[in-house]
Amino acid sequence: MEELAPGSSSSAYGGKATDAYRKALSTAASAAAYAVLARSMARELLPDEVRAAAAWGASVVRARFGWGGKERRTLVVRSQSTRPGGSGSEENLFLDAARTYLSSRLDLRAMRRLGITLCKAALDDGPRSWRRRLFIEPGDSTVDVFHGVEFTWTSVDTNKGREGGQKKVVQDGDRELVLHLSFDAEHTDMAMERYVPFVMASAEETRQRERSLQICMNEGGSWYRLQHHHPATFDTLAMDPALKRSIVADLDLFADRRDHYRRIGKAWKRGYLLYGPPGTGKSSLVAAMANHLRYNLYDLDLSSARNSTLLWLLVSMSDRSILVIEDIDCCFDAKSSRDSAKKMPVPADAGDSDDDDAAPPGKSSSSCLPGPKQQQQDVTLSGLLNFIDGLWSTSGQERIIVFTTNYKDRLDPALLRPGRMDMHVYMGFCCWEAFKTLARNYFAVDDHPLFTEIQQLLAAVEVTPAEVSEMLLRSNDPDVAFRGLGEFLKEKKQQREICEIQA
């Protein structure tokens, strides 16, 4: 009988355990390697929608079964909240903002079901369109990723008609809408200080884009409002593409600089001077600016205003608006006023402003309306300067002031300095790129056999976009329209050559 040495049994058992441990480590390492490989392949091969759905499903499972071990926080967003002291309830603005924000983030391809609402966006006297709203159905959830952090939104089915723990049939209006916003506890500061303000700001931008615009005209000290339906956009505007891009970039920069203007201590406003020959698209550019920023338009007629009413007109304007004064050169003969002011004494009671740039108000303005006799204008240049750049000009935020003129050289330098008119935009004659935009707008064409000839003619003559548009409107057939335009341009060229010979 073979005799075993002491401790030999335990040594053999220890060796088997070590081998099993090594095999387990090897298997785990292989599994981890396969998992990394599978994740890399999924990232490369699977569509974003599938991966988003998988991530959403995993997050729901983790949240439901408590896996992962991380502490969670939940914000309950109700439609109504109780006022301090229990004096009734007030509307919860965050709920409406959250629904508006989530509507633009929800994807039916990544969720089993979604609620949908189509609202008729009908203006009083304008075209009709549909506004779509998606929302989470009660009991469902969605995950929103913000700066790499997952925030889970859950729609909770609440019933105001609960009795004894049982749900009863409720009428419309008895159901309270509640959303739960859940996140890892370690991201509480981000949720409250960054994510919630981001949701509010995004919802406001969405509402701003969807709102119907108004154009307002003044009579005395009041504004009269109408729906604004001008279809001009920067895509359809016939002007130099580089100039369009610079204007759009300037507008976008202005709209995003609330904190910048506040930090440097300046009023959040910007001025644009649009100048050039008649028919070059100045009014269309103003409409495109309003449609791009979704700002209301205020068309100020100085002939029906006075210095005393300008203040009331200013303070009654809404934020995010564009103030337009067209043909500013016809409102003030500023240069001649300054010249005459040097020769004539200023009446003691004539001034109503201490603006250093203002012309003496006693002779600062005269109407250029047609008629046998010039009439004294009720608005002086100094009054207008105080209106657009005085202390009361800070009564609103995010405002743009636009002057248009056919004759820039007739304007007083006080109107043109930076801080009043920050960007001067020359609206010139129709160039080749502007014509291509018009051809695309009218006939959806980017090329035509007559384009080469038209390009050469446009380089030889001065013609406004309005004149080109008129020629293109004369026929629905692009061949006929382009031939007519070519003949029109040839006539313009011949007339110019005759004038040069006579000169």
KAKAGI-V918651 format. One line per field, one symbol per residue. ss: DSSP state (2 for helix, 1 for strand, 0 for the rest). A space follows every 50 residues. Layout:
ss->???
This chain:
ss->00000002222222222222222222222222222222222222200222 22222222222222200000011111110111022200111022222222 22200002220000111111110000011111111000001111110011 11111110000010010000000000111111112222222222222222 22222222220001111110011111100000000000002222222222 22222002222222000011111110000002222222222220011110 02220022222222200000111110022200022222222220000000 00000000002220000000000000000022222222202222200011 11111002220022220000001111000002222222222220000000 22222222220000222222220000022222222222222222222222 220
